Amino acid sequence: MKKIFGLIVLFFLVDINAGNLCCSYPCQNNGVCLTKGFKDYECDCTRTDFYGKNCETLRSNLIDIPPPYDNDHSYITLGAHFNHSFYTRVLPPVPEECPTPMGVAGKEELPDINALVKKLFVREKFKPDPIGTSVLFSFMAQHFSHMFLKTDFKRGPQYQWGGHGVGQTIKIVIEDYVQHLSNYNFKLMFKPDLLFGENFQYQARASVEFNHLYYWHPLMPDEFIIGDTNYTMRDILVNPGLVIKHGMTTFVDSLSKQSAGAFTVKNHGAITLPVVQKLIQNGRTLRLQSYNNYRKRFNLQPYKSFEELTGNKKLAKVLEDLYGDIDTVEFYVGLISEKRRPRGMFSEGLLEIGAPMSIKGVMSNPLCSPKYWKPSTFGGDVGFEIVNTATLKKLFCQNMRGDCPEVSFKVPGFVEQKRTDDDCTEHEEL
């Protein structure tokens, strides 16, 4: 009897070991293996910059190359790759014959745009960015987006013109700009040669979703203080003469010391309201899928309720009255209504959806490829050294006379308020 019992225990132990699939160390790139019973496992890829069953796929590869979708078809077409007059699509448009604007969920009609803008976007009181972002960052964001995203509005919101690229400022975009907006505790570094042995394609197209995601107009304050003079947003608009009037040193110093706005609800200045109104209308014309569908596309869990999305009961009620179903919240509305990450400028969705698009676009620049990334491309060792040591401060200070002013994406002396995961102060005033 003891022998039989011993054989049963031994068999049971052998079977357990055989069922522990983590014994084969399947998780790559510092992913952590977790067993799921005796016949399955999962890899925790959190903060590894990889995803997939075994954390084997680089996060930038979330963006398909060549692009599969265009704005006219709900299926894959070759035109999405060859027709460069169009933006590409991350997800295909909602089929026109669907019973509701978002497929099958929700009401037969989306909320009235005028009512939507009035309830969610109109700024009643300026809300400053919670991590001390400066207005200089807002100007850099505009500069960066205009290099990538050039919509031909005369032809329609799906059309683009010109090429895309960031040239010699790539290092600054990664190490200064993305560093600030991500607010990571570790230092980002621009090292193109790290990708040379990886499966990586040096080509990229701008998507219409990236274009919509980059409408960060709440970052702009109502007034700009340049030197000792106050200017309204309308005064600043298309007025490069102000730089000549005050000088680059004073202009940059002033922008660095003024707080940008928070990317949140009810924080669009009056002059930008027609822009967001048109943006939402364009999203409907393009039949963008719901915000939850985009979260699923980028390996994020879809939200199950409006309060889970916003972290705020008042805002959740407003959205529920407008949409009725969490699966019908529109793309841009979801981005701006989502609760902010602790110690971050933006929400989880905006970062996790926007980062692969942005980094893919930057790192797939031909300048970063093995063929081009060498001294001779930049005129020799001196030019290559300039590119490799570029910083935001050098970009300005080496091109201005006199003493270097304040050059910063963060307001000097700003002290960030302590915030818990449940604190959603940016949504309090509705």
NORVENLIN-V394537 format. One record per backbone hydrogen bond with DSSP energy under -0.5 kcal/mol. NH is the residue of the N-H (numbers start at 0). CO is the residue of the C=O. E is the energy in kcal/mol with one decimal. If there is no record, write none. Layout:
NH:CO:E  NH:CO:E
This chain:
4:0:-2.5  5:1:-2.5  6:2:-2.3  7:3:-2.1  8:4:-2.5  9:5:-2.7  10:6:-2.5  11:7:-2.4  12:8:-2.4  13:9:-2.4  14:10:-2.3  15:11:-1.9  16:12:-2.2  17:13:-2.3  18:14:-1.6  19:15:-0.8  19:16:-0.7  20:18:-1.4  22:19:-1.9  23:20:-1.3  24:21:-2.0  27:53:-2.9  30:27:-1.5  31:43:-1.9  33:41:-2.7  35:39:-3.0  38:35:-0.6  39:35:-0.5  41:33:-2.6  43:31:-3.2  43:41:-0.5  44:42:-0.9  47:44:-2.0  49:44:-0.5  50:56:-2.3  54:51:-1.4  56:50:-2.5  57:55:-0.5  58:48:-2.6  60:57:-2.1  61:58:-2.1  62:59:-1.6  63:61:-0.6  68:88:-0.7  76:67:-1.9  79:76:-0.8  80:77:-1.5  81:77:-2.2  82:78:-2.5  83:81:-1.2  85:82:-1.1  86:157:-2.5  87:205:-2.0  88:68:-1.5  92:72:-0.6  93:286:-2.3  97:94:-1.5  99:102:-2.0  100:106:-0.5  101:104:-0.5  102:99:-2.0  103:101:-0.7  106:322:-0.6  115:111:-2.4  116:112:-2.8  117:113:-2.1  118:114:-2.1  119:115:-2.1  120:116:-2.3  121:116:-1.5  122:267:-1.8  123:121:-0.6  123:265:-0.6  127:125:-0.6  128:259:-2.7  131:128:-1.3  133:408:-2.5  134:254:-1.1  134:257:-2.1  135:254:-1.3  136:133:-0.8  137:133:-0.9  138:134:-1.9  139:135:-2.0  140:136:-2.7  141:137:-1.9  142:138:-2.3  143:139:-3.0  144:140:-2.5  145:141:-2.1  146:142:-1.0  146:143:-0.6  147:143:-1.1  148:144:-3.5  149:147:-0.6  151:158:-1.7  152:150:-1.3  154:151:-1.3  155:151:-1.9  158:155:-1.8  159:84:-2.6  160:149:-2.2  164:146:-0.8  168:165:-1.8  169:166:-1.3  172:168:-2.4  173:169:-2.2  174:170:-2.9  175:171:-2.0  176:171:-2.2  177:172:-3.2  178:173:-0.8  179:175:-1.7  180:176:-2.2  181:177:-2.2  182:178:-1.7  183:178:-0.6  190:188:-0.9  193:190:-1.8  194:191:-1.8  195:192:-1.0  197:194:-1.7  199:197:-1.4  202:200:-1.6  207:87:-2.6  210:206:-1.6  211:207:-2.0  212:208:-2.6  213:209:-1.3  214:211:-1.4  215:213:-1.6  218:215:-2.0  219:216:-1.9  223:230:-3.3  225:223:-0.8  225:228:-2.5  226:224:-0.7  228:225:-2.0  230:223:-2.7  232:221:-1.3  235:231:-1.6  236:232:-1.6  238:235:-1.3  241:238:-1.7  242:239:-1.1  243:239:-1.1  244:240:-2.4  245:241:-2.4  246:242:-2.3  250:246:-2.2  251:247:-2.8  252:248:-2.2  253:249:-2.3  254:250:-2.1  255:251:-2.0  256:252:-0.9  256:253:-0.6  257:254:-0.7  259:132:-3.1  260:218:-2.3  261:126:-2.8  263:261:-1.5  265:119:-3.6  266:263:-0.5  267:120:-2.5  268:266:-0.5  271:268:-1.4  272:268:-0.7  272:269:-0.9  275:271:-1.9  276:272:-2.3  277:273:-2.1  278:274:-2.2  279:275:-2.2  280:276:-1.8  281:277:-2.6  282:278:-2.2  283:279:-1.5  284:280:-2.3  285:281:-2.6  286:283:-0.5  287:282:-2.4  290:328:-2.7  293:289:-1.5  294:290:-2.1  295:291:-2.2  296:292:-1.9  297:293:-1.4  298:295:-1.6  299:294:-3.1  308:304:-1.5  309:305:-2.3  310:306:-3.0  315:311:-2.3  316:312:-2.1  317:313:-1.9  318:314:-2.5  319:315:-2.4  320:316:-2.3  321:317:-1.6  322:318:-3.2  323:318:-0.6  323:319:-1.4  324:322:-0.5  327:324:-2.0  328:325:-1.0  333:329:-2.7  334:330:-2.0  335:331:-2.1  336:332:-1.6  337:333:-1.5  338:308:-2.3  340:345:-2.3  343:340:-1.9  344:180:-0.8  347:338:-0.6  350:346:-1.7  351:347:-2.9  352:348:-2.3  353:349:-2.2  354:350:-2.7  356:352:-0.9  357:353:-2.9  358:354:-3.1  359:355:-1.9  360:356:-1.9  361:357:-2.4  362:358:-3.1  363:359:-1.6  364:361:-1.4  367:364:-2.6  368:365:-1.7  371:368:-0.7  372:368:-3.0  373:371:-2.2  376:373:-1.3  377:373:-0.6  377:374:-1.4  378:375:-1.3  379:374:-2.7  383:379:-2.2  384:380:-2.3  385:381:-2.0  386:382:-2.0  387:383:-2.4  388:384:-1.4  389:386:-0.9  394:390:-2.2  395:391:-1.4  396:392:-3.1  397:393:-2.1  398:395:-1.8  399:396:-0.9  410:131:-3.1  413:410:-1.9  415:413:-0.6  422:419:-1.5  423:421:-0.6  426:423:-1.9  427:424:-1.6  429:427:-1.1
